[in-house]
């Protein structure tokens, strides 16, 4: 077990990186928005359900998300402004 995650559910590219293999499908490919597209949302709900079924808490889930985003390299910060008229 690594960081509370069973080995069978982990994608490991090197010793410093570990996250569930299905996590990648929860994010937009270019914008990296979590569950921003209807299909990403479906995959995200399935991943969250899987976490609960495996008894993985929010701290371990956050660590996986952090690892995945780190694996994608530097991320440009995107600011969205909502203007009310």
KAGIZI-V46345 format. One record per residue. N is the residue number from 1. RES is the residue in one small letter. PHI is phi in radians with two decimals (* if undefined). OMEGA is omega in whole degrees, 0 to 359 (* if undefined). NEAR is the number of other C-alpha atoms within 12 Angstrom. Layout:
N,RES,PHI,OMEGA,NEAR  N,RES,PHI,OMEGA,NEAR
This chain:
1,x,*,180,14  2,x,-2.16,181,21  3,x,0.91,179,23  4,x,1.35,182,24  5,x,-1.97,178,30  6,x,-1.06,183,22  7,x,-1.00,182,16  8,x,-1.14,183,15  9,x,-1.84,187,23  10,x,-1.92,170,27  11,x,-1.76,180,24  12,x,-2.11,175,21  13,x,-1.73,172,14  14,x,-2.73,186,11  15,x,-1.15,183,11  16,x,-1.59,187,17  17,x,-2.20,177,23  18,x,-2.66,175,35  19,x,-2.76,179,38  20,x,-1.05,182,38  21,x,-1.10,181,26  22,x,-1.38,181,26  23,x,-1.11,181,38  24,x,-0.95,182,31  25,x,-1.28,180,29  26,x,-1.51,184,30  27,x,-2.01,172,28  28,x,-1.12,184,22  29,x,-1.13,183,18  30,x,-1.76,183,17  31,x,-1.66,180,19  32,x,1.01,176,28  33,x,-1.45,181,23  34,x,-1.28,176,27  35,x,0.99,182,24  36,x,-1.41,180,19  37,x,-2.04,182,19  38,x,-0.90,179,16  39,x,-1.24,176,17  40,x,-1.10,180,23  41,x,-1.11,178,21  42,x,-1.06,180,20  43,x,-1.12,180,24  44,x,-1.13,178,29  45,x,-1.09,178,21  46,x,-1.10,179,20  47,x,-1.13,180,30  48,x,-1.11,177,28  49,x,-1.11,178,17  50,x,-1.06,178,22  51,x,-1.03,181,28  52,x,-1.10,180,16  53,x,-1.09,180,13  54,x,-1.57,178,21  55,x,1.26,180,16  56,x,-1.62,184,25  57,x,-1.44,183,19  58,x,-1.13,180,17  59,x,-1.10,179,15  60,x,-1.22,177,25  61,x,-1.13,178,29  62,x,-1.08,179,22  63,x,-1.08,178,24  64,x,-1.12,179,35  65,x,-1.08,178,31  66,x,-1.01,180,23  67,x,-1.10,180,28  68,x,-1.09,181,32  69,x,-1.11,176,28  70,x,-1.10,181,17  71,x,-1.17,180,22  72,x,-1.44,178,19  73,x,1.54,181,12  74,x,-1.03,182,11  75,x,-1.98,175,15  76,x,-1.27,177,12  77,x,-1.39,180,9  78,x,-1.98,178,10  79,x,-1.84,176,7  80,x,-1.97,179,6  81,x,-1.97,175,6  82,x,-1.76,181,6  83,x,-1.87,176,5  84,x,-1.72,182,4  85,x,-1.70,*,3
